[in-house]
């Protein structure tokens, strides 16, 4: 089964699973009188919207490159992740408003039914299965949006445990106010998760990569090619789950163009051996000793060492 089909299937399973869990928690929370359980159900409802977004993005990603998008539609994955972050954040804000109303007395405080505990345990178990499935599928396909969705569901498990803790103390201390306090804390956690997803998706949209070790692999690959020197202006970015590598290298200025072209091909082949999921490799050859002091973009081996030292000091 190809990558896009796996993402589509995972999105449909996520929609169905979250719809069942969400209805179960919201209805039970209303019947049992637990604001925290209703909040947990609302959070699962946002997961349905999130899965619909991933489903639409998965279909969009299947489109071939065209005149407007010559690199294809793979970055729909990143855009979907950012949309998910806004959806999750909005749900957290709405939950915070409801929780504050509960704390200020605008919503009557009653001791919730024990049914709320049972349904929260069942929902947590369901979330574990869904999160595991989405995470494994996201890793297999390299889909950031599936991994973001899985992380959101993993956080739902933490949320369910927090709800259980709030219900536990509510029944022991007979203070239904704790249920609203738990819901408020859960809302803050939801907004934090949204911020993290937004920040991580921004890196790839700004052509950044998390793993600086990729540059080490590129330099190691080039060092294995005899007659190729001083890799510089090296840039790596992601398109979907694949990498685009651009690098300038120096060769003997007296060799024929055909020989320089052959060396560039060898560099590309070696980089593809060193890196996994390479979309394209762009090699620019220059004569040895070419003045590149004014180059702004990309890094060379010296810059990489300096940048790593700065990171280690932080």
C-alpha positions, 0 to 999 in steps of 0.5 A: 500500500502506498504512502498516501493510501496509508495516510487516508486510511489512518485518517478515516480510522481516526475520524471513526474512533474519535467520533465514538469516543467523543459522543460517549464522553460528552453524553456521559459527562452531561448525564453524570454531571461532570464538566471535566468529562464533557471537556474531555469529550469536546477535546476528542471532538476537535480530534475529529476535525483534525482528522478531517483536515489530515484526510483532505491534506492526504488527498491533496498530496496525491496530486502530481506536480503541475505548472504552479507547484512544480515540487508537488503538493507534499507540503500540504502535510505541513500546512495541515499541521498548522491548521490542526494547531489552530483548531486545538488551541481554539478548543483549549480556549473554549474549554478554559472559558467554560471552566472559569464559568464553572469556578465563578458560579455561573454553572451550578456545581453538583457532585458528578456520578461515578459513571463519569469515572468508568467512561473516562477509563474506557475513553483513555483505553480507546485513545491509547489504541488510536494514538499508537496506530497513528504514531506508527503509521506517521513514522512509517509514512514520514507524515508530520500531520499524522504524528502531530495528530498522534501526539495530540491523542497521547496528550488526550491520554494525559488529559483523561488521567488528569480528569480521573485524578480530579474525579477521584479527589472530587468523590473523596473530598466531596468538592465538585469545584475540583472537577472545574479546576481539573477542566481548567488545567486541562485547557491550559495543557491543550493550548500548550500542545497547540503551541508546540505543534505550531512551532514544529510545523513552522520549522519545515515551512521556513526550510529548516531541519531539526537534525543537524547531523544531516549536514555531517552525512552530506560532508562525509559523502562528499569526502569519499569522492576523489577530486571533489573538495571544499563543500560549501553553501550547503542547504537542506530542506524538506518537501513533505517527508523527503529532503532536497540537498543543494551544495557547491563543491570545488573541482580542478579548474583545468578538467573538461566540463564532462569530467566535472559533470561526472564528478557531480553525478558521483557526489549526488549518488553518494549523498543518496546512499548516505541520506534516506528519503532524498527528493533531489540533489543539486550540485554546483561545481566551481574551480578550486580556490574560487572566492566565496567569502561573500556567500550568505546562504548555506554552511560549510564544515567550518560553519557547522562546527561553530554552530554546533559549539554555540548550540552546546553552550545554550 
